[in-house]
Amino acid sequence: MKRTVEIFTAGCPVCEPVVKTVKEMVCGSCEVNVYNLVEQCDDKVCVDKMKEYNITSLPAVAVNGKLLSCCQNRGVSKEELAKAGIGQS
């Protein structure tokens, strides 16, 4: 079964090891697309996919059109900032 693997990155030192790991793990049944969001690909498909998958932090990986659970519900949120006391005297 063919797998489509999409890696979303900012091309930074935190993202690059994830890209390397995925590339080392893929097999002949995998098609890998790396989207560097800093470069924002010419046709903006990478930005559209990021919005479609609701990606809030990088790096992120989607397989066959589904964002992996390890990449979901992360990122900065107002709730977490408030819990940390930000904005409170």
PDB file of N, CA, C and O in Angstrom:
ATOM      1  N   MET A   1       0.837  -1.185   0.000  1.00  0.00           N
ATOM      2  CA  MET A   1       0.000   0.000   0.000  1.00  0.00           C
ATOM      3  C   MET A   1       0.881   1.246   0.000  1.00  0.00           C
ATOM      4  O   MET A   1       1.775   1.371   0.837  1.00  0.00           O
ATOM      5  N   LYS A   2       0.641   2.155  -0.915  1.00  0.00           N
ATOM      6  CA  LYS A   2       1.416   3.392  -1.037  1.00  0.00           C
ATOM      7  C   LYS A   2       1.023   4.355   0.079  1.00  0.00           C
ATOM      8  O   LYS A   2      -0.160   4.521   0.378  1.00  0.00           O
ATOM      9  N   ARG A   3       2.019   4.986   0.692  1.00  0.00           N
ATOM     10  CA  ARG A   3       1.794   5.970   1.750  1.00  0.00           C
ATOM     11  C   ARG A   3       2.321   7.318   1.293  1.00  0.00           C
ATOM     12  O   ARG A   3       3.404   7.416   0.716  1.00  0.00           O
ATOM     13  N   THR A   4       1.532   8.363   1.561  1.00  0.00           N
ATOM     14  CA  THR A   4       1.989   9.726   1.307  1.00  0.00           C
ATOM     15  C   THR A   4       2.367  10.326   2.648  1.00  0.00           C
ATOM     16  O   THR A   4       1.538  10.427   3.553  1.00  0.00           O
ATOM     17  N   VAL A   5       3.630  10.724   2.767  1.00  0.00           N
ATOM     18  CA  VAL A   5       4.155  11.297   4.004  1.00  0.00           C
ATOM     19  C   VAL A   5       4.458  12.767   3.735  1.00  0.00           C
ATOM     20  O   VAL A   5       5.206  13.105   2.818  1.00  0.00           O
ATOM     21  N   GLU A   6       3.860  13.632   4.552  1.00  0.00           N
ATOM     22  CA  GLU A   6       4.081  15.068   4.416  1.00  0.00           C
ATOM     23  C   GLU A   6       4.751  15.573   5.682  1.00  0.00           C
ATOM     24  O   GLU A   6       4.248  15.378   6.788  1.00  0.00           O
ATOM     25  N   ILE A   7       5.891  16.225   5.501  1.00  0.00           N
ATOM     26  CA  ILE A   7       6.634  16.783   6.635  1.00  0.00           C
ATOM     27  C   ILE A   7       6.574  18.296   6.526  1.00  0.00           C
ATOM     28  O   ILE A   7       6.905  18.871   5.489  1.00  0.00           O
ATOM     29  N   PHE A   8       6.149  18.935   7.610  1.00  0.00           N
ATOM     30  CA  PHE A   8       6.069  20.388   7.671  1.00  0.00           C
ATOM     31  C   PHE A   8       7.193  20.868   8.576  1.00  0.00           C
ATOM     32  O   PHE A   8       7.319  20.421   9.716  1.00  0.00           O
ATOM     33  N   THR A   9       8.010  21.783   8.060  1.00  0.00           N
ATOM     34  CA  THR A   9       9.205  22.208   8.768  1.00  0.00           C
ATOM     35  C   THR A   9       9.407  23.714   8.620  1.00  0.00           C
ATOM     36  O   THR A   9       8.833  24.351   7.737  1.00  0.00           O
ATOM     37  N   ALA A  10      10.225  24.260   9.494  1.00  0.00           N
ATOM     38  CA  ALA A  10      10.649  25.652   9.371  1.00  0.00           C
ATOM     39  C   ALA A  10      12.123  25.707   8.978  1.00  0.00           C
ATOM     40  O   ALA A  10      12.723  26.782   8.952  1.00  0.00           O
ATOM     41  N   GLY A  11      12.705  24.546   8.673  1.00  0.00           N
ATOM     42  CA  GLY A  11      14.105  24.489   8.272  1.00  0.00           C
ATOM     43  C   GLY A  11      15.060  24.830   9.395  1.00  0.00           C
ATOM     44  O   GLY A  11      16.183  25.268   9.146  1.00  0.00           O
ATOM     45  N   CYS A  12      14.628  24.633  10.625  1.00  0.00           N
ATOM     46  CA  CYS A  12      15.433  25.021  11.789  1.00  0.00           C
ATOM     47  C   CYS A  12      16.109  23.807  12.427  1.00  0.00           C
ATOM     48  O   CYS A  12      15.823  22.673  12.044  1.00  0.00           O
ATOM     49  N   PRO A  13      16.997  24.029  13.391  1.00  0.00           N
ATOM     50  CA  PRO A  13      17.696  22.922  14.042  1.00  0.00           C
ATOM     51  C   PRO A  13      16.775  21.972  14.820  1.00  0.00           C
ATOM     52  O   PRO A  13      17.157  20.833  15.089  1.00  0.00           O
ATOM     53  N   VAL A  14      15.582  22.419  15.178  1.00  0.00           N
ATOM     54  CA  VAL A  14      14.628  21.529  15.847  1.00  0.00           C
ATOM     55  C   VAL A  14      13.921  20.638  14.819  1.00  0.00           C
ATOM     56  O   VAL A  14      13.638  19.471  15.092  1.00  0.00           O
ATOM     57  N   CYS A  15      13.642  21.188  13.653  1.00  0.00           N
ATOM     58  CA  CYS A  15      12.906  20.460  12.619  1.00  0.00           C
ATOM     59  C   CYS A  15      13.766  19.474  11.837  1.00  0.00           C
ATOM     60  O   CYS A  15      13.306  18.384  11.495  1.00  0.00           O
ATOM     61  N   GLU A  16      14.992  19.843  11.556  1.00  0.00           N
ATOM     62  CA  GLU A  16      15.823  19.030  10.671  1.00  0.00           C
ATOM     63  C   GLU A  16      16.037  17.587  11.144  1.00  0.00           C
ATOM     64  O   GLU A  16      16.054  16.689  10.303  1.00  0.00           O
ATOM     65  N   PRO A  17      16.201  17.317  12.444  1.00  0.00           N
ATOM     66  CA  PRO A  17      16.325  15.916  12.869  1.00  0.00           C
ATOM     67  C   PRO A  17      15.060  15.091  12.580  1.00  0.00           C
ATOM     68  O   PRO A  17      15.149  13.893  12.309  1.00  0.00           O
ATOM     69  N   VAL A  18      13.900  15.726  12.637  1.00  0.00           N
ATOM     70  CA  VAL A  18      12.651  15.022  12.321  1.00  0.00           C
ATOM     71  C   VAL A  18      12.624  14.670  10.837  1.00  0.00           C
ATOM     72  O   VAL A  18      12.267  13.552  10.464  1.00  0.00           O
ATOM     73  N   VAL A  19      13.000  15.623   9.998  1.00  0.00           N
ATOM     74  CA  VAL A  19      13.057  15.365   8.556  1.00  0.00           C
ATOM     75  C   VAL A  19      14.014  14.220   8.278  1.00  0.00           C
ATOM     76  O   VAL A  19      13.703  13.323   7.495  1.00  0.00           O
ATOM     77  N   LYS A  20      15.171  14.248   8.911  1.00  0.00           N
ATOM     78  CA  LYS A  20      16.182  13.199   8.717  1.00  0.00           C
ATOM     79  C   LYS A  20      15.647  11.837   9.173  1.00  0.00           C
ATOM     80  O   LYS A  20      15.819  10.838   8.474  1.00  0.00           O
ATOM     81  N   THR A  21      15.010  11.797  10.324  1.00  0.00           N
ATOM     82  CA  THR A  21      14.478  10.538  10.849  1.00  0.00           C
ATOM     83  C   THR A  21      13.431   9.946   9.920  1.00  0.00           C
ATOM     84  O   THR A  21      13.462   8.751   9.625  1.00  0.00           O
ATOM     85  N   VAL A  22      12.502  10.780   9.459  1.00  0.00           N
ATOM     86  CA  VAL A  22      11.467  10.278   8.554  1.00  0.00           C
ATOM     87  C   VAL A  22      12.097   9.754   7.274  1.00  0.00           C
ATOM     88  O   VAL A  22      11.741   8.676   6.799  1.00  0.00           O
ATOM     89  N   LYS A  23      13.030  10.513   6.717  1.00  0.00           N
ATOM     90  CA  LYS A  23      13.674  10.081   5.471  1.00  0.00           C
ATOM     91  C   LYS A  23      14.442   8.776   5.653  1.00  0.00           C
ATOM     92  O   LYS A  23      14.508   7.965   4.729  1.00  0.00           O
ATOM     93  N   GLU A  24      15.023   8.564   6.832  1.00  0.00           N
ATOM     94  CA  GLU A  24      15.737   7.311   7.100  1.00  0.00           C
ATOM     95  C   GLU A  24      14.773   6.134   7.236  1.00  0.00           C
ATOM     96  O   GLU A  24      15.139   4.997   6.939  1.00  0.00           O
ATOM     97  N   MET A  25      13.559   6.396   7.679  1.00  0.00           N
ATOM     98  CA  MET A  25      12.599   5.325   7.941  1.00  0.00           C
ATOM     99  C   MET A  25      11.759   4.929   6.733  1.00  0.00           C
ATOM    100  O   MET A  25      11.230   3.818   6.698  1.00  0.00           O
ATOM    101  N   VAL A  26      11.623   5.805   5.747  1.00  0.00           N
ATOM    102  CA  VAL A  26      10.718   5.518   4.632  1.00  0.00           C
ATOM    103  C   VAL A  26      11.190   4.315   3.820  1.00  0.00           C
ATOM    104  O   VAL A  26      12.365   3.948   3.810  1.00  0.00           O
ATOM    105  N   CYS A  27      10.212   3.724   3.143  1.00  0.00           N
ATOM    106  CA  CYS A  27      10.509   2.574   2.282  1.00  0.00           C
ATOM    107  C   CYS A  27      10.013   2.887   0.872  1.00  0.00           C
ATOM    108  O   CYS A  27       9.571   4.000   0.591  1.00  0.00           O
ATOM    109  N   GLY A  28      10.091   1.918   0.016  1.00  0.00           N
ATOM    110  CA  GLY A  28       9.667   2.094  -1.363  1.00  0.00           C
ATOM    111  C   GLY A  28       8.183   2.360  -1.518  1.00  0.00           C
ATOM    112  O   GLY A  28       7.738   2.815  -2.573  1.00  0.00           O
ATOM    113  N   SER A  29       7.409   2.080  -0.473  1.00  0.00           N
ATOM    114  CA  SER A  29       5.967   2.321  -0.510  1.00  0.00           C
ATOM    115  C   SER A  29       5.601   3.728  -0.037  1.00  0.00           C
ATOM    116  O   SER A  29       4.420   4.059   0.066  1.00  0.00           O
ATOM    117  N   CYS A  30       6.598   4.549   0.249  1.00  0.00           N
ATOM    118  CA  CYS A  30       6.338   5.888   0.779  1.00  0.00           C
ATOM    119  C   CYS A  30       6.735   6.956  -0.231  1.00  0.00           C
ATOM    120  O   CYS A  30       7.794   6.894  -0.856  1.00  0.00           O
ATOM    121  N   GLU A  31       5.855   7.930  -0.368  1.00  0.00           N
ATOM    122  CA  GLU A  31       6.151   9.128  -1.144  1.00  0.00           C
ATOM    123  C   GLU A  31       6.278  10.260  -0.131  1.00  0.00           C
ATOM    124  O   GLU A  31       5.333  10.520   0.613  1.00  0.00           O
ATOM    125  N   VAL A  32       7.416  10.933  -0.084  1.00  0.00           N
ATOM    126  CA  VAL A  32       7.677  11.953   0.927  1.00  0.00           C
ATOM    127  C   VAL A  32       7.674  13.344   0.298  1.00  0.00           C
ATOM    128  O   VAL A  32       8.324  13.588  -0.719  1.00  0.00           O
ATOM    129  N   ASN A  33       6.928  14.246   0.930  1.00  0.00           N
ATOM    130  CA  ASN A  33       6.927  15.657   0.538  1.00  0.00           C
ATOM    131  C   ASN A  33       7.331  16.463   1.762  1.00  0.00           C
ATOM    132  O   ASN A  33       6.734  16.334   2.831  1.00  0.00           O
ATOM    133  N   VAL A  34       8.351  17.297   1.592  1.00  0.00           N
ATOM    134  CA  VAL A  34       8.801  18.165   2.675  1.00  0.00           C
ATOM    135  C   VAL A  34       8.377  19.586   2.333  1.00  0.00           C
ATOM    136  O   VAL A  34       8.724  20.113   1.277  1.00  0.00           O
ATOM    137  N   TYR A  35       7.620  20.199   3.244  1.00  0.00           N
ATOM    138  CA  TYR A  35       7.154  21.573   3.069  1.00  0.00           C
ATOM    139  C   TYR A  35       7.881  22.466   4.064  1.00  0.00           C
ATOM    140  O   TYR A  35       7.644  22.387   5.269  1.00  0.00           O
ATOM    141  N   ASN A  36       8.762  23.310   3.558  1.00  0.00           N
ATOM    142  CA  ASN A  36       9.450  24.278   4.396  1.00  0.00           C
ATOM    143  C   ASN A  36       8.586  25.537   4.405  1.00  0.00           C
ATOM    144  O   ASN A  36       8.543  26.269   3.416  1.00  0.00           O
ATOM    145  N   LEU A  37       7.908  25.785   5.504  1.00  0.00           N
ATOM    146  CA  LEU A  37       6.955  26.878   5.570  1.00  0.00           C
ATOM    147  C   LEU A  37       7.612  28.251   5.580  1.00  0.00           C
ATOM    148  O   LEU A  37       6.945  29.255   5.329  1.00  0.00           O
ATOM    149  N   VAL A  38       8.898  28.309   5.865  1.00  0.00           N
ATOM    150  CA  VAL A  38       9.608  29.580   5.774  1.00  0.00           C
ATOM    151  C   VAL A  38       9.683  30.004   4.306  1.00  0.00           C
ATOM    152  O   VAL A  38       9.572  31.188   3.986  1.00  0.00           O
ATOM    153  N   GLU A  39       9.870  29.040   3.434  1.00  0.00           N
ATOM    154  CA  GLU A  39       9.949  29.323   1.992  1.00  0.00           C
ATOM    155  C   GLU A  39       8.572  29.451   1.363  1.00  0.00           C
ATOM    156  O   GLU A  39       8.450  30.038   0.288  1.00  0.00           O
ATOM    157  N   GLN A  40       7.539  28.927   1.990  1.00  0.00           N
ATOM    158  CA  GLN A  40       6.136  29.005   1.566  1.00  0.00           C
ATOM    159  C   GLN A  40       5.895  28.587   0.126  1.00  0.00           C
ATOM    160  O   GLN A  40       5.132  29.264  -0.563  1.00  0.00           O
ATOM    161  N   CYS A  41       6.467  27.567  -0.347  1.00  0.00           N
ATOM    162  CA  CYS A  41       6.321  27.023  -1.702  1.00  0.00           C
ATOM    163  C   CYS A  41       5.570  27.947  -2.671  1.00  0.00           C
ATOM    164  O   CYS A  41       4.661  28.676  -2.276  1.00  0.00           O
ATOM    165  N   ASP A  42       5.960  27.899  -3.911  1.00  0.00           N
ATOM    166  CA  ASP A  42       5.475  28.815  -4.937  1.00  0.00           C
ATOM    167  C   ASP A  42       3.951  28.852  -5.066  1.00  0.00           C
ATOM    168  O   ASP A  42       3.365  29.929  -5.170  1.00  0.00           O
ATOM    169  N   ASP A  43       3.314  27.694  -5.058  1.00  0.00           N
ATOM    170  CA  ASP A  43       1.867  27.655  -5.276  1.00  0.00           C
ATOM    171  C   ASP A  43       1.061  27.724  -3.974  1.00  0.00           C
ATOM    172  O   ASP A  43      -0.162  27.587  -4.001  1.00  0.00           O
ATOM    173  N   LYS A  44       1.726  27.933  -2.847  1.00  0.00           N
ATOM    174  CA  LYS A  44       1.104  28.084  -1.522  1.00  0.00           C
ATOM    175  C   LYS A  44       0.375  26.819  -1.047  1.00  0.00           C
ATOM    176  O   LYS A  44      -0.379  26.874  -0.075  1.00  0.00           O
ATOM    177  N   VAL A  45       0.591  25.688  -1.719  1.00  0.00           N
ATOM    178  CA  VAL A  45      -0.063  24.448  -1.307  1.00  0.00           C
ATOM    179  C   VAL A  45       0.344  24.067   0.114  1.00  0.00           C
ATOM    180  O   VAL A  45      -0.460  23.509   0.861  1.00  0.00           O
ATOM    181  N   CYS A  46       1.578  24.365   0.486  1.00  0.00           N
ATOM    182  CA  CYS A  46       2.046  24.018   1.828  1.00  0.00           C
ATOM    183  C   CYS A  46       1.284  24.798   2.898  1.00  0.00           C
ATOM    184  O   CYS A  46       0.962  24.245   3.950  1.00  0.00           O
ATOM    185  N   VAL A  47       0.994  26.065   2.645  1.00  0.00           N
ATOM    186  CA  VAL A  47       0.244  26.873   3.604  1.00  0.00           C
ATOM    187  C   VAL A  47      -1.200  26.379   3.687  1.00  0.00           C
ATOM    188  O   VAL A  47      -1.775  26.304   4.772  1.00  0.00           O
ATOM    189  N   ASP A  48      -1.780  26.045   2.533  1.00  0.00           N
ATOM    190  CA  ASP A  48      -3.143  25.515   2.522  1.00  0.00           C
ATOM    191  C   ASP A  48      -3.234  24.204   3.300  1.00  0.00           C
ATOM    192  O   ASP A  48      -4.183  23.991   4.055  1.00  0.00           O
ATOM    193  N   LYS A  49      -2.245  23.322   3.115  1.00  0.00           N
ATOM    194  CA  LYS A  49      -2.237  22.045   3.826  1.00  0.00           C
ATOM    195  C   LYS A  49      -2.046  22.258   5.331  1.00  0.00           C
ATOM    196  O   LYS A  49      -2.658  21.558   6.137  1.00  0.00           O
ATOM    197  N   MET A  50      -1.212  23.209   5.706  1.00  0.00           N
ATOM    198  CA  MET A  50      -0.998  23.501   7.110  1.00  0.00           C
ATOM    199  C   MET A  50      -2.321  23.920   7.761  1.00  0.00           C
ATOM    200  O   MET A  50      -2.637  23.484   8.868  1.00  0.00           O
ATOM    201  N   LYS A  51      -3.082  24.759   7.077  1.00  0.00           N
ATOM    202  CA  LYS A  51      -4.384  25.197   7.589  1.00  0.00           C
ATOM    203  C   LYS A  51      -5.372  24.035   7.620  1.00  0.00           C
ATOM    204  O   LYS A  51      -6.123  23.886   8.583  1.00  0.00           O
ATOM    205  N   GLU A  52      -5.375  23.213   6.573  1.00  0.00           N
ATOM    206  CA  GLU A  52      -6.278  22.057   6.497  1.00  0.00           C
ATOM    207  C   GLU A  52      -6.041  21.093   7.657  1.00  0.00           C
ATOM    208  O   GLU A  52      -6.995  20.579   8.241  1.00  0.00           O
ATOM    209  N   TYR A  53      -4.780  20.846   7.993  1.00  0.00           N
ATOM    210  CA  TYR A  53      -4.441  19.922   9.077  1.00  0.00           C
ATOM    211  C   TYR A  53      -4.467  20.604  10.448  1.00  0.00           C
ATOM    212  O   TYR A  53      -4.274  19.948  11.472  1.00  0.00           O
ATOM    213  N   ASN A  54      -4.705  21.916  10.469  1.00  0.00           N
ATOM    214  CA  ASN A  54      -4.730  22.692  11.715  1.00  0.00           C
ATOM    215  C   ASN A  54      -3.407  22.558  12.481  1.00  0.00           C
ATOM    216  O   ASN A  54      -3.392  22.337  13.692  1.00  0.00           O
ATOM    217  N   ILE A  55      -2.317  22.694  11.755  1.00  0.00           N
ATOM    218  CA  ILE A  55      -0.982  22.609  12.357  1.00  0.00           C
ATOM    219  C   ILE A  55      -0.696  23.906  13.100  1.00  0.00           C
ATOM    220  O   ILE A  55      -0.795  24.996  12.537  1.00  0.00           O
ATOM    221  N   THR A  56      -0.339  23.770  14.377  1.00  0.00           N
ATOM    222  CA  THR A  56      -0.067  24.948  15.202  1.00  0.00           C
ATOM    223  C   THR A  56       1.375  25.025  15.673  1.00  0.00           C
ATOM    224  O   THR A  56       1.770  26.020  16.282  1.00  0.00           O
ATOM    225  N   SER A  57       2.164  24.003  15.406  1.00  0.00           N
ATOM    226  CA  SER A  57       3.577  24.048  15.748  1.00  0.00           C
ATOM    227  C   SER A  57       4.346  23.126  14.811  1.00  0.00           C
ATOM    228  O   SER A  57       3.796  22.193  14.225  1.00  0.00           O
ATOM    229  N   LEU A  58       5.614  23.416  14.692  1.00  0.00           N
ATOM    230  CA  LEU A  58       6.476  22.645  13.794  1.00  0.00           C
ATOM    231  C   LEU A  58       7.607  22.012  14.580  1.00  0.00           C
ATOM    232  O   LEU A  58       7.998  22.549  15.616  1.00  0.00           O
ATOM    233  N   PRO A  59       8.141  20.901  14.130  1.00  0.00           N
ATOM    234  CA  PRO A  59       7.787  20.158  12.933  1.00  0.00           C
ATOM    235  C   PRO A  59       6.494  19.372  13.128  1.00  0.00           C
ATOM    236  O   PRO A  59       6.057  19.128  14.252  1.00  0.00           O
ATOM    237  N   ALA A  60       5.900  18.987  12.013  1.00  0.00           N
ATOM    238  CA  ALA A  60       4.683  18.180  12.039  1.00  0.00           C
ATOM    239  C   ALA A  60       4.742  17.194  10.874  1.00  0.00           C
ATOM    240  O   ALA A  60       5.349  17.466   9.838  1.00  0.00           O
ATOM    241  N   VAL A  61       4.094  16.036  11.070  1.00  0.00           N
ATOM    242  CA  VAL A  61       4.087  14.995  10.043  1.00  0.00           C
ATOM    243  C   VAL A  61       2.665  14.491   9.851  1.00  0.00           C
ATOM    244  O   VAL A  61       1.952  14.209  10.815  1.00  0.00           O
ATOM    245  N   ALA A  62       2.266  14.384   8.589  1.00  0.00           N
ATOM    246  CA  ALA A  62       0.975  13.808   8.230  1.00  0.00           C
ATOM    247  C   ALA A  62       1.231  12.602   7.334  1.00  0.00           C
ATOM    248  O   ALA A  62       2.134  12.616   6.498  1.00  0.00           O
ATOM    249  N   VAL A  63       0.429  11.565   7.519  1.00  0.00           N
ATOM    250  CA  VAL A  63       0.537  10.363   6.687  1.00  0.00           C
ATOM    251  C   VAL A  63      -0.842  10.085   6.111  1.00  0.00           C
ATOM    252  O   VAL A  63      -1.834  10.002   6.835  1.00  0.00           O
ATOM    253  N   ASN A  64      -0.880   9.944   4.793  1.00  0.00           N
ATOM    254  CA  ASN A  64      -2.128   9.686   4.075  1.00  0.00           C
ATOM    255  C   ASN A  64      -3.223  10.681   4.452  1.00  0.00           C
ATOM    256  O   ASN A  64      -4.376  10.304   4.661  1.00  0.00           O
ATOM    257  N   GLY A  65      -2.847  11.950   4.535  1.00  0.00           N
ATOM    258  CA  GLY A  65      -3.827  12.997   4.778  1.00  0.00           C
ATOM    259  C   GLY A  65      -4.278  13.168   6.208  1.00  0.00           C
ATOM    260  O   GLY A  65      -5.250  13.878   6.467  1.00  0.00           O
ATOM    261  N   LYS A  66      -3.588  12.526   7.151  1.00  0.00           N
ATOM    262  CA  LYS A  66      -3.974  12.627   8.563  1.00  0.00           C
ATOM    263  C   LYS A  66      -2.760  13.043   9.387  1.00  0.00           C
ATOM    264  O   LYS A  66      -1.711  12.401   9.343  1.00  0.00           O
ATOM    265  N   LEU A  67      -2.925  14.137  10.143  1.00  0.00           N
ATOM    266  CA  LEU A  67      -1.856  14.604  11.013  1.00  0.00           C
ATOM    267  C   LEU A  67      -1.640  13.587  12.122  1.00  0.00           C
ATOM    268  O   LEU A  67      -2.596  13.170  12.776  1.00  0.00           O
ATOM    269  N   LEU A  68      -0.397  13.188  12.339  1.00  0.00           N
ATOM    270  CA  LEU A  68      -0.101  12.206  13.379  1.00  0.00           C
ATOM    271  C   LEU A  68      -0.452  12.761  14.754  1.00  0.00           C
ATOM    272  O   LEU A  68      -0.325  13.962  14.990  1.00  0.00           O
ATOM    273  N   SER A  69      -0.889  11.903  15.654  1.00  0.00           N
ATOM    274  CA  SER A  69      -1.337  12.341  16.978  1.00  0.00           C
ATOM    275  C   SER A  69      -0.228  13.052  17.752  1.00  0.00           C
ATOM    276  O   SER A  69      -0.513  13.916  18.581  1.00  0.00           O
ATOM    277  N   CYS A  70       1.022  12.700  17.494  1.00  0.00           N
ATOM    278  CA  CYS A  70       2.132  13.361  18.183  1.00  0.00           C
ATOM    279  C   CYS A  70       2.275  14.820  17.770  1.00  0.00           C
ATOM    280  O   CYS A  70       2.966  15.588  18.439  1.00  0.00           O
ATOM    281  N   CYS A  71       1.635  15.205  16.683  1.00  0.00           N
ATOM    282  CA  CYS A  71       1.769  16.557  16.155  1.00  0.00           C
ATOM    283  C   CYS A  71       0.518  17.404  16.376  1.00  0.00           C
ATOM    284  O   CYS A  71       0.461  18.550  15.929  1.00  0.00           O
ATOM    285  N   GLN A  72      -0.474  16.857  17.056  1.00  0.00           N
ATOM    286  CA  GLN A  72      -1.729  17.563  17.276  1.00  0.00           C
ATOM    287  C   GLN A  72      -1.748  18.257  18.629  1.00  0.00           C
ATOM    288  O   GLN A  72      -1.021  17.894  19.555  1.00  0.00           O
ATOM    289  N   ASN A  73      -2.595  19.257  18.709  1.00  0.00           N
ATOM    290  CA  ASN A  73      -2.868  19.952  19.973  1.00  0.00           C
ATOM    291  C   ASN A  73      -1.615  20.470  20.655  1.00  0.00           C
ATOM    292  O   ASN A  73      -1.502  20.420  21.880  1.00  0.00           O
ATOM    293  N   ARG A  74      -0.696  20.956  19.882  1.00  0.00           N
ATOM    294  CA  ARG A  74       0.500  21.562  20.447  1.00  0.00           C
ATOM    295  C   ARG A  74       0.539  23.010  20.020  1.00  0.00           C
ATOM    296  O   ARG A  74      -0.264  23.448  19.197  1.00  0.00           O
ATOM    297  N   GLY A  75       1.446  23.727  20.566  1.00  0.00           N
ATOM    298  CA  GLY A  75       1.582  25.118  20.210  1.00  0.00           C
ATOM    299  C   GLY A  75       1.149  26.010  21.362  1.00  0.00           C
ATOM    300  O   GLY A  75       0.623  25.543  22.372  1.00  0.00           O
ATOM    301  N   VAL A  76       1.380  27.279  21.188  1.00  0.00           N
ATOM    302  CA  VAL A  76       1.065  28.261  22.217  1.00  0.00           C
ATOM    303  C   VAL A  76      -0.436  28.503  22.216  1.00  0.00           C
ATOM    304  O   VAL A  76      -1.048  28.669  21.161  1.00  0.00           O
ATOM    305  N   SER A  77      -1.026  28.521  23.413  1.00  0.00           N
ATOM    306  CA  SER A  77      -2.448  28.833  23.535  1.00  0.00           C
ATOM    307  C   SER A  77      -2.635  29.888  24.612  1.00  0.00           C
ATOM    308  O   SER A  77      -1.839  29.979  25.547  1.00  0.00           O
ATOM    309  N   LYS A  78      -3.678  30.677  24.480  1.00  0.00           N
ATOM    310  CA  LYS A  78      -3.979  31.699  25.478  1.00  0.00           C
ATOM    311  C   LYS A  78      -4.212  31.057  26.843  1.00  0.00           C
ATOM    312  O   LYS A  78      -3.828  31.610  27.874  1.00  0.00           O
ATOM    313  N   GLU A  79      -4.845  29.883  26.838  1.00  0.00           N
ATOM    314  CA  GLU A  79      -5.139  29.201  28.094  1.00  0.00           C
ATOM    315  C   GLU A  79      -3.865  28.842  28.847  1.00  0.00           C
ATOM    316  O   GLU A  79      -3.760  29.074  30.051  1.00  0.00           O
ATOM    317  N   GLU A  80      -2.912  28.283  28.141  1.00  0.00           N
ATOM    318  CA  GLU A  80      -1.650  27.908  28.789  1.00  0.00           C
ATOM    319  C   GLU A  80      -0.873  29.139  29.250  1.00  0.00           C
ATOM    320  O   GLU A  80      -0.247  29.121  30.310  1.00  0.00           O
ATOM    321  N   LEU A  81      -0.915  30.198  28.459  1.00  0.00           N
ATOM    322  CA  LEU A  81      -0.247  31.434  28.860  1.00  0.00           C
ATOM    323  C   LEU A  81      -0.875  31.983  30.142  1.00  0.00           C
ATOM    324  O   LEU A  81      -0.166  32.412  31.052  1.00  0.00           O
ATOM    325  N   ALA A  82      -2.200  31.967  30.206  1.00  0.00           N
ATOM    326  CA  ALA A  82      -2.903  32.455  31.402  1.00  0.00           C
ATOM    327  C   ALA A  82      -2.589  31.582  32.609  1.00  0.00           C
ATOM    328  O   ALA A  82      -2.382  32.097  33.707  1.00  0.00           O
ATOM    329  N   LYS A  83      -2.551  30.265  32.417  1.00  0.00           N
ATOM    330  CA  LYS A  83      -2.209  29.345  33.516  1.00  0.00           C
ATOM    331  C   LYS A  83      -0.822  29.648  34.068  1.00  0.00           C
ATOM    332  O   LYS A  83      -0.567  29.455  35.257  1.00  0.00           O
ATOM    333  N   ALA A  84       0.060  30.115  33.217  1.00  0.00           N
ATOM    334  CA  ALA A  84       1.431  30.432  33.633  1.00  0.00           C
ATOM    335  C   ALA A  84       1.521  31.809  34.278  1.00  0.00           C
ATOM    336  O   ALA A  84       2.595  32.221  34.717  1.00  0.00           O
ATOM    337  N   GLY A  85       0.404  32.519  34.337  1.00  0.00           N
ATOM    338  CA  GLY A  85       0.368  33.805  34.991  1.00  0.00           C
ATOM    339  C   GLY A  85       0.622  35.001  34.077  1.00  0.00           C
ATOM    340  O   GLY A  85       0.692  36.136  34.551  1.00  0.00           O
ATOM    341  N   ILE A  86       0.757  34.766  32.800  1.00  0.00           N
ATOM    342  CA  ILE A  86       1.004  35.874  31.871  1.00  0.00           C
ATOM    343  C   ILE A  86      -0.255  36.739  31.783  1.00  0.00           C
ATOM    344  O   ILE A  86      -1.362  36.232  31.599  1.00  0.00           O
ATOM    345  N   GLY A  87      -0.068  38.038  31.918  1.00  0.00           N
ATOM    346  CA  GLY A  87      -1.178  38.966  31.865  1.00  0.00           C
ATOM    347  C   GLY A  87      -1.836  39.220  33.203  1.00  0.00           C
ATOM    348  O   GLY A  87      -2.828  39.945  33.290  1.00  0.00           O
ATOM    349  N   GLN A  88      -1.284  38.624  34.244  1.00  0.00           N
ATOM    350  CA  GLN A  88      -1.838  38.794  35.589  1.00  0.00           C
ATOM    351  C   GLN A  88      -0.830  39.540  36.452  1.00  0.00           C
ATOM    352  O   GLN A  88       0.369  39.267  36.410  1.00  0.00           O
ATOM    353  N   SER A  89      -1.334  40.479  37.229  1.00  0.00           N
ATOM    354  CA  SER A  89      -0.457  41.285  38.093  1.00  0.00           C
ATOM    355  C   SER A  89       0.051  40.485  39.260  1.00  0.00           C
ATOM    356  O   SER A  89       0.801  41.006  40.087  1.00  0.00           O
TER     357      SER A  89
END
